[in-house]
Amino acid sequence: MALGLLLVFSGAFAQKLKVKGDMKFMKEVKTLDLEFTYDNMSVGKYDKEEEYLSERVAKRNEDEPGKGDEWREAWVNDRKERFEPQFEELVNKYLSDEGIKAERGLSDAEYKAVIHTVHTEPGFNVGVVRRPAHINVEVMFINKASGETLATMTVDKVPGRDAMGYDFDTGYRIQEAYAKLGKEIGKYIVKKVL
C-alpha cells in the first residue's frame, strides 16, 4: 500500500522533457554560457508574478510591518544566490566529465543556454500538510555569433522538495527544483546527445 502511494505521488510530479531542434552541436562545445530569465513568469495560481508578490507582501506586512518587504527582497535574491548556483553545480556534475564547463558570465563561449522560468509553483509545507514546489522551464540553446536558436528544450513540472520533509522554506523548495533541473538536463545531454 505504502509503495503504491509513493509511486502515485512520484508519478504526479514527474517532469516531462521535450526537445525541438538538433542538439548535435553540443559535441563540439567546451564552454556553455548560462543565462537565466524570469520575464512574464506565472506563480502559483497567478498569471503574473507581480500579482503573487503584491498579495504576499501585503499579507506579511499586515502581520508584521516590514516583513513582507524583506520577504520580497529574499524572493528576488534567491535567484542569484540559490537557484542559479544550484542549477550550475548539478548540470556541471554531469557535463564536466565530458570536458564541458557551463557557467554564468562565460563571455568567450560560442554557445549560450538561456534558462527561462515560465512558471513557478512555490508549494508549501506546514508540517502535517505539504505540496512540493515545481518549475516549468524553457531552455534555448543559442549560437552567440549568429544569434540562431539551435534547439529548445522544455521541461515541465520539475519537482522541488526535501525527501525528509524539512522543506519549510519556500526558497529551499524552489532551489531543489533548480537542482533537479540541472541534473536532468546534464543527464540528458550526456546520455542522449554526446
Buried (B, 14 or more C-beta within 10 A) or exposed (E): EEEEEEEEEEEEBEBEBEBEBEBEBBEEBEBBBBBBBBEEBBBBEBEEBEBBBBEBBEEBBEEEEEBBEEBBEBBEEBBEEBBBBBBBEBBBBBBEEBEBBBBBEBEEBBBBBBBBBBBBBBBBBEEEEBBBBBBBBBBBBBEBEEEEBBBBBBBBBBBBBBEEEEBEBBBBBBBBBBBBBBBBBBBBBBEEBB
